[in-house]
Amino acid sequence: MANLLADKTAVVLGVVNKWSIAYAIASAIRREGGKLILTCQNDRLFKSVGELGAELGASRVIVCDVTKDEDLASLAATLAQDTPIDAIVHSIAFANKEDLSNPFVQTTREGFHMAHDVSAYSLVAVARVLTPLMTRGGSITTLSYLGAVRVLPNYNVMGVAKAALESSVRYLAYDLGASNIRVNAISAGAIKTASARGIKDFSKMLETVESKSPLRRNTDPAEVADSAVFLASDLGRGVTGNVLYVDAGYQIMAM
């Protein structure tokens, strides 16, 4: 253990199960000596996420639906007891299943709004309420995917939402830089998570990446977690407004 996050408090939003990228990041934060706080979407998930939090050594688990301003205000009020906050990890995304399986041109207005509200705007909303608690600066990291900049069949409205998320990273980095708060995204390679299984032909995506990427393999969640630790730690103190690809190099490939 290098204790890269000793004396730092990190809030991780998006842990659902042991196979989620957020879980891998939370585990790495604890490994590096950081104080860990988790959030979950609703009371239904509180017990299961609470059990994961206990395994990880999290100091608390807080219910927060990022689509509700009142929940965000309550989160900020609760976290005020843990100030200062040094790192925020935003690993939240959602799109209706039919908007992923149908052609993009058939995306409904409601589905478009839902995907952007949960997957992109929530980063802005979280930053707005929690950055006042980052009194000694710090890091905000979100999770993106190659579909933000390339057309990946069946990723559809989520790709457009991730494009908005990556643009939000740049604007937030500019706004918050004066407060010594850095904002970055990690564009992780295809990983077999519960949410990824909702993407049609996801197994074929994994096969393609394994055969075509420079490293000839898929991405390990631990690799994403270590990159998140780097961005949250003082080692990443000069990095902001960036999208860091952790995908075995797949993003550099053409045909």
DAURUR-V855686 format. One record per residue. N is the residue number from 1. RES is the residue in three letters. PSI is psi as a letter, one per 40 degrees, with the letter a starting at -180 (999 if undefined). Layout:
# DAURUR-V855686
n: [N & N]
res: [RES & RES]
psi: [PSI & PSI]
This chain:
# DAURUR-V855686
n: [1 & 2 & 3 & 4 & 5 & 6 & 7 & 8 & 9 & 10 & 11 & 12 & 13 & 14 & 15 & 16 & 17 & 18 & 19 & 20 & 21 & 22 & 23 & 24 & 25 & 26 & 27 & 28 & 29 & 30 & 31 & 32 & 33 & 34 & 35 & 36 & 37 & 38 & 39 & 40 & 41 & 42 & 43 & 44 & 45 & 46 & 47 & 48 & 49 & 50 & 51 & 52 & 53 & 54 & 55 & 56 & 57 & 58 & 59 & 60 & 61 & 62 & 63 & 64 & 65 & 66 & 67 & 68 & 69 & 70 & 71 & 72 & 73 & 74 & 75 & 76 & 77 & 78 & 79 & 80 & 81 & 82 & 83 & 84 & 85 & 86 & 87 & 88 & 89 & 90 & 91 & 92 & 93 & 94 & 95 & 96 & 97 & 98 & 99 & 100 & 101 & 102 & 103 & 104 & 105 & 106 & 107 & 108 & 109 & 110 & 111 & 112 & 113 & 114 & 115 & 116 & 117 & 118 & 119 & 120 & 121 & 122 & 123 & 124 & 125 & 126 & 127 & 128 & 129 & 130 & 131 & 132 & 133 & 134 & 135 & 136 & 137 & 138 & 139 & 140 & 141 & 142 & 143 & 144 & 145 & 146 & 147 & 148 & 149 & 150 & 151 & 152 & 153 & 154 & 155 & 156 & 157 & 158 & 159 & 160 & 161 & 162 & 163 & 164 & 165 & 166 & 167 & 168 & 169 & 170 & 171 & 172 & 173 & 174 & 175 & 176 & 177 & 178 & 179 & 180 & 181 & 182 & 183 & 184 & 185 & 186 & 187 & 188 & 189 & 190 & 191 & 192 & 193 & 194 & 195 & 196 & 197 & 198 & 199 & 200 & 201 & 202 & 203 & 204 & 205 & 206 & 207 & 208 & 209 & 210 & 211 & 212 & 213 & 214 & 215 & 216 & 217 & 218 & 219 & 220 & 221 & 222 & 223 & 224 & 225 & 226 & 227 & 228 & 229 & 230 & 231 & 232 & 233 & 234 & 235 & 236 & 237 & 238 & 239 & 240 & 241 & 242 & 243 & 244 & 245 & 246 & 247 & 248 & 249 & 250 & 251 & 252 & 253 & 254 & 255]
res: [MET & ALA & ASN & LEU & LEU & ALA & ASP & LYS & THR & ALA & VAL & VAL & LEU & GLY & VAL & VAL & ASN & LYS & TRP & SER & ILE & ALA & TYR & ALA & ILE & ALA & SER & ALA & ILE & ARG & ARG & GLU & GLY & GLY & LYS & LEU & ILE & LEU & THR & CYS & GLN & ASN & ASP & ARG & LEU & PHE & LYS & SER & VAL & GLY & GLU & LEU & GLY & ALA & GLU & LEU & GLY & ALA & SER & ARG & VAL & ILE & VAL & CYS & ASP & VAL & THR & LYS & ASP & GLU & ASP & LEU & ALA & SER & LEU & ALA & ALA & THR & LEU & ALA & GLN & ASP & THR & PRO & ILE & ASP & ALA & ILE & VAL & HIS & SER & ILE & ALA & PHE & ALA & ASN & LYS & GLU & ASP & LEU & SER & ASN & PRO & PHE & VAL & GLN & THR & THR & ARG & GLU & GLY & PHE & HIS & MET & ALA & HIS & ASP & VAL & SER & ALA & TYR & SER & LEU & VAL & ALA & VAL & ALA & ARG & VAL & LEU & THR & PRO & LEU & MET & THR & ARG & GLY & GLY & SER & ILE & THR & THR & LEU & SER & TYR & LEU & GLY & ALA & VAL & ARG & VAL & LEU & PRO & ASN & TYR & ASN & VAL & MET & GLY & VAL & ALA & LYS & ALA & ALA & LEU & GLU & SER & SER & VAL & ARG & TYR & LEU & ALA & TYR & ASP & LEU & GLY & ALA & SER & ASN & ILE & ARG & VAL & ASN & ALA & ILE & SER & ALA & GLY & ALA & ILE & LYS & THR & ALA & SER & ALA & ARG & GLY & ILE & LYS & ASP & PHE & SER & LYS & MET & LEU & GLU & THR & VAL & GLU & SER & LYS & SER & PRO & LEU & ARG & ARG & ASN & THR & ASP & PRO & ALA & GLU & VAL & ALA & ASP & SER & ALA & VAL & PHE & LEU & ALA & SER & ASP & LEU & GLY & ARG & GLY & VAL & THR & GLY & ASN & VAL & LEU & TYR & VAL & ASP & ALA & GLY & TYR & GLN & ILE & MET & ALA & MET]
psi: [h & e & f & d & f & h & e & i & h & h & h & h & h & e & h & d & i & e & e & i & d & d & d & d & d & d & d & d & d & d & d & e & e & i & h & h & h & i & i & i & d & i & d & d & e & d & d & d & d & d & d & d & d & d & d & e & f & i & d & i & h & h & h & h & h & e & e & h & d & d & d & d & d & d & d & d & d & d & e & d & e & e & i & i & h & d & i & h & h & h & g & h & i & i & i & i & d & d & e & d & d & i & i & d & e & e & h & i & d & d & d & d & d & d & d & d & d & d & d & d & d & d & d & d & d & d & d & d & d & d & d & e & e & g & e & f & a & a & h & h & h & i & h & a & i & d & e & d & e & i & h & h & h & e & d & b & d & d & d & d & d & d & d & d & d & d & d & d & d & d & d & d & d & d & d & e & d & d & e & f & h & i & h & i & i & h & g & i & i & h & h & g & i & d & d & d & e & e & h & h & f & d & d & d & d & d & d & d & d & d & d & d & i & d & e & f & i & i & h & h & d & d & d & d & d & d & d & d & d & d & d & d & i & e & d & f & e & e & h & i & e & i & h & h & h & g & f & e & e & d & e & e & i & b & 999]
